[in-house]
Amino acid sequence: MRVGFFATCLVDLVRPKVGLAAVALLEDAGCDVVVPRGQTCCGQPAYNAGARDGAVALARQTVLAFADADVAYVVVPSGSCAAVLRRHYPELLADDPDMAVLAKKFSNKVYELTAFLA
């Protein structure tokens, strides 16, 4: 099974070993893991601060980073980031019809790491 991995900004910048361990878990479970370039932050800090434009920009960037990844699932090693990707992206990108379709397709694939493995 081919899965996309969303590393999160904290894993990328503060605890890269968490990302490496998460990818190893997925590979041990038999997954072919893809980490698309262009992903940075889910936008949760901007979203929580009410900075909608920043959250929308990061949502768009993330959805587009995974658009051509050809993955069955997107796995995230953070429950709060997974919630933003899964629950808030469709709403954040609803004003752009093309992005709304991509966001819904993307968000339906998102799972937090332990929920996915279970």
C-alpha positions in Angstrom: 0.0 0.0 0.0 1.3 3.4 -1.0 0.9 6.1 1.7 1.8 9.8 1.8 3.5 11.1 4.9 2.8 14.6 6.2 5.8 15.3 8.4 4.5 18.4 10.2 6.5 21.5 10.8 7.5 20.5 14.4 8.7 17.1 13.3 10.6 18.7 10.4 12.2 21.5 12.5 12.4 20.2 16.0 12.2 16.4 16.2 13.1 14.8 12.8 13.8 11.5 14.5 10.0 11.3 15.2 9.4 11.5 11.4 12.0 8.9 10.7 10.6 6.6 13.3 7.1 7.1 12.0 8.2 6.2 8.4 10.0 3.1 9.8 6.8 2.0 11.5 4.8 2.5 8.3 7.4 0.6 6.3 7.4 -2.2 8.9 3.7 -2.4 8.4 4.2 -3.0 4.7 3.6 0.5 3.4 5.5 2.2 0.5 5.9 5.7 2.0 6.0 8.8 -0.1 7.0 12.2 1.4 6.0 14.8 -1.1 8.2 17.9 -1.4 6.5 21.3 -0.9 4.8 20.4 2.4 5.7 22.6 5.3 3.1 23.3 8.0 -0.6 22.3 8.2 -1.6 25.8 9.1 -2.8 25.1 12.6 -1.0 28.0 14.2 -2.4 30.4 11.7 -5.9 28.8 11.9 -5.9 28.9 15.7 -4.8 32.6 15.7 -7.5 33.6 13.4 -5.1 34.3 10.5 -7.4 32.8 7.9 -5.4 34.0 4.9 -2.2 32.3 6.2 -4.2 29.1 7.0 -5.7 29.1 3.5 -2.3 29.6 1.9 -0.8 26.7 3.8 -3.8 24.5 3.1 -3.5 25.2 -0.6 0.2 24.4 -0.5 -0.3 21.1 1.3 -3.1 19.9 -0.9 -1.1 20.7 -4.0 2.0 19.0 -2.6 0.0 15.8 -2.4 -2.2 16.2 -5.5 0.1 14.1 -7.7 1.4 11.7 -5.1 -0.9 8.8 -6.1 -1.4 7.6 -2.5 -4.2 5.7 -0.9 -3.8 7.5 2.5 -2.0 10.5 4.0 -0.6 9.6 7.4 0.3 12.3 10.0 2.3 11.8 13.3 0.2 14.4 15.1 -3.5 14.2 16.0 -4.0 18.0 16.0 -2.3 18.4 12.6 -4.3 15.5 11.2 -7.5 17.1 12.5 -6.7 20.3 10.7 -5.9 18.5 7.4 -9.0 16.3 7.7 -11.6 18.6 9.2 -10.7 22.1 8.3 -9.1 22.0 4.9 -12.4 21.5 3.0 -13.9 24.5 4.8 -10.7 26.7 4.3 -10.6 26.0 0.6 -14.4 26.0 0.0 -14.3 29.4 -1.8 -12.2 28.0 -4.7 -14.2 25.3 -6.5 -11.2 23.6 -8.0 -9.3 23.6 -4.7 -12.5 22.5 -2.8 -12.6 19.3 -4.8 -9.0 18.6 -4.2 -9.2 19.4 -0.5 -12.2 17.1 0.0 -10.4 14.3 -1.9 -7.2 14.9 0.2 -8.9 15.2 3.5 -10.8 11.9 3.1 -7.3 10.2 2.9 -5.9 11.7 6.1 -5.3 9.6 9.2 -3.3 10.2 12.4 -0.4 7.7 12.6 -1.6 5.4 15.4 -5.2 5.4 14.1 -3.9 4.4 10.7 -1.8 1.6 12.2 -4.6 0.3 14.4 
